Amino acid sequence: MRLRVEFTTEPFDLDEAPAHAVVAREVVQSAELDAVDVGPFGNTAEGDADAVLTAVDALVRRSLEAGATRVSLQINVVGEGEK
């Protein structure tokens, strides 16, 4: 099964990425995922279910440890041919 996760961390800072946002992005960029797209207002990552769920666990834990007060995420099953 393939999954896609979309996530954001808060609080936002438009001038400089807060530590919790940097940590979350580092987690997904270093994970064994097929597709990662990071941006200032949201991030997505896609891959095998085990890899996505492992990355989600790490990004939530590490983001909270780095000062996030909220982590919002959505996980979808990606069907064949869907991108």
N, C-alpha and C positions, 0 to 999 in steps of 0.2 A: 504494500500500500504506500502511496505517495501522499505527503502532506505539504500544505503551504501555511506558514504562520505569518501573520501581520502583527507588528507590535510597536508600541511607543512607551517611553518612560517619561515620568514627570518628576519634578517641575521643569518646565521649559525655560530656556534661556536663549533668546534670539541673538545675543552678541557672541556667545562662546558655548560650545557643546559642554554640558555639565559632565562630571566624572561618571555618573551612572549611565549616561547615554553612550559615552565612549566605551565603557566596559561592555555594555550590551552589544554594541556593534563589533567589538573585538571577538566576543564569544561566537557570534554567528559567522563572522568572516574566517575564523580559524576552525570552525566545525566542518565535518565531512558532508557538506551540503552541495547540491547541484547548482543552485541559483541563489544569489544573495543580492539584494538591492537595498542600499541604505540611503536615506535622505533626511533632511532636516525635520520633517513632520511625520515620518513614518518609515518603517522598514519592513521588508518581506524576505523570506527565505523559504526554500523549497528543497525537498529531498525525501529519501527513504524515511518511513515513519519512525524507526528507531533513532536515526540521526537527528531528526527534527525534535523529537521528544527529549532526547538527551541535551540538545542545545537549549531548548526552552527551559528545562530545569536549571541549567547553569546560568542562563541569562537572567532569570528571575532572581535566583539566589544572589548572584554577584551584583546585579543592579541595586537590589535593596541594600546590600552591604555597602555599596558605594554612594548611598544617599538618596536613592529614588524613594518618593513617597507614594508613587502609584505606577503600576505596570499594567498596561492594557494590551490584551492580545486576543487574537482570533485565529483559530486553527480550522482549516478546511481540508477535506479529502479532495485530492486532485484526480479527476478521472482521466482515462486514456485520451490522449490528443488534446487535453485542456491545458492551457498555459496562462 
